[in-house]
Amino acid sequence: MIPKQLNDILEEDLVALITNGVAEGRSIDYKRDLPGNSDGDKKEFLADASSFANTSGGDLVFGMLEVAGLPTQIPGVQAVDLDVEIQRLDSILAAGLSPRIRYGMKVVTTTNGEWVLIVRVERSWGGPHR
């Protein structure tokens, strides 16, 4: 998990993940692209979110490339309308997990005008979530 309040995360914090070689693990997962609309994509997104909720919480960082679990670049996500994508992800999480989880989302705009979406899933005491 990025060691900051979700609303305080900036591009520099994302660059620091690369610089410091912060590997994917129990509390952070890097994704190049947003989940698609296929059932498989939705299931993977829900599995990632529920695993964080069922353990210690964590950040799903969409818009970062990784190689062997280490972040390497910040190309951003490809979305025509990021607000629509956020609403879509909200709907997937609301309908796909039982019991519901607590989470927040933050968009970080890079100096190149790219978007990174962070979904922070809180640790849940009401699980297991599936």
ABEGO torsion letter per residue (X at the ends): XBBBBAAABBAAAAAAAAAAGBBBBAABBBBABBBBABAAAAAAAAAAAAAAAABAEEBBBBGBBBBGGBBABBAEBBBABAAAAAAAAAAAAAAABOBBBBBBBBBBBBAAGBBBBBBBBBBBAAOBBX
